[in-house]
Amino acid sequence: MILLKHIHKKFKNNHVLKGIDLEVSKGDVVTIIGPSGSGKTTLLRCVNYLEKPDEGIISINDLTIQTKKPVKKDILQLRRRTAMVFQHYNLFENKTVLENVTEGLIIAQKKSKKMAREIGVDILTKVGLADKINAYPQQLSGGQKQRVGIARALALNPDVLLFDEPTSALDPEMVGEVLEIIREIASGGVTMMIVTHEIDFACEVSNRVVFMDDGQIIEQGPPDDILIHPKQERTRKFLKRIMKEPDFTI
Amino acid sequence: MSVMNDWFSLFIQVLDKLPITLFMLLISLVCSLVLGVAIAIVRIKRFTVLYQIATFYLSFCRSTPLLVQLFLVYFGLPQLLLAFQIDINSLDRMIFVLISLSLHNAAYLSEVVRSAYLAVGEDQFEAAYSVGMTYTQALWRVVLPQAFVLSLPNLGNNIIELLKDTSLAFTIGIIDIMGQVRIILGNNHGIGMFEIYVVISLIYWGTCILIEMVISTLEKVLKKGKVSLSKS
């Protein structure tokens, strides 16, 4: 179980997170939505300490970090219990697809090369990249890169998988293949936190939706409640705004 | 015929000392690379006290001539250390050359390393952290290998510059190729300056061409899957 208590984060004078409390149970798929600049991504990045919160408590199962006085070893532990899929993939550019997946297994988790390779090939086959394991990231399309990103995160077998707008940088035609894989993982019972702009996807894949605005959680609940019958005015306004976006025909 | 023989024997005489020049190049390159990486990291991570020291050192090394630094190390350092009851006057003079070349070149190399490190980008660190690596692991496994490739053009420049810097060692009595030239000239009472300086120019030039070839081969081998979409 993941517990975030009273998380605050400031960038200079910009108060991005204003006291976030959030609980994620094992097996939950939580989607975080909200307007740009609402702090969704920052919150997600605080969970694995890529962003250092100014105040608050982060705990995953029995590991608790007081962000006022964090212990280096605990931060490493936190990162080893989480894994992240980045908006811009962040693949290791100097490593092949397979090495991207096995690197964390070998270096951080101290698995044997043989075992890491088995896990890597297995997962890359699942995401449909068995024929690309020796390619370098620069030789892949955006959709393929993000599937490597997902494979890399999934291979670590983390307590929670963090997705930071995994489809925002993709061409529209590639969004589908990536969402399909996330959908599959979600049905496998992996705990996930997803920041996304894909409202339909959020509705379908998650069992809880969190709406954030201006550094605060405005409301949260099952997708139907939040996305179809929102209680708060701000949620309604946001949903109306993105639902209203016309389908362009060119 | 005898003219050809003269040129040939000059070449042989000067080439005879090339190993000394290459020795200075290689040792001071390795030392300055290690020191340069350390200085670059200190300056990037801004370790407070070390940062000040590194910046001061950098400023000094880049703003005074290498010849002055060489004399400072060779004549000044023993005198300074003697005040602390340490006698290094008996050390081989080569040691002093290697120290000053390494210290001097490390300053320049640290900037080469720093720019390459910064060019790799924070996203590679974040990716490494996200899979559970420590800073040191991320540095050695992910960032430095990429930074090395990015630094190759500048590194090549630096090595060539260092090769030419070794020619100052003769001023404190090292018999490298430059020292050899001075000896030959001394024996000839200064006759044949043109020939001998042409010969040593060609030797420096040839060595530089070899270094450039090694660097460009390394660039080709290490670029790993980097493809330019705009070229296809």
Interface residues (C-beta under 8 A of the other chain):
Chain A: N48 Y49 L50 L76 R79 R80 T82 A83 M84 F86 H88 N90 L91 F92 E93 N94 K95 T96 E103 G104 I107 A108 Q109 A135 Y136 P137 Q138 Q139 R152 A153 L156
Chain B: D123 Q124 E126 A127 A128 Y129 S130 V131 G132 M133 T134 Q137 R141 V142 P145 Q146 V149 K224 G225 K226 V227
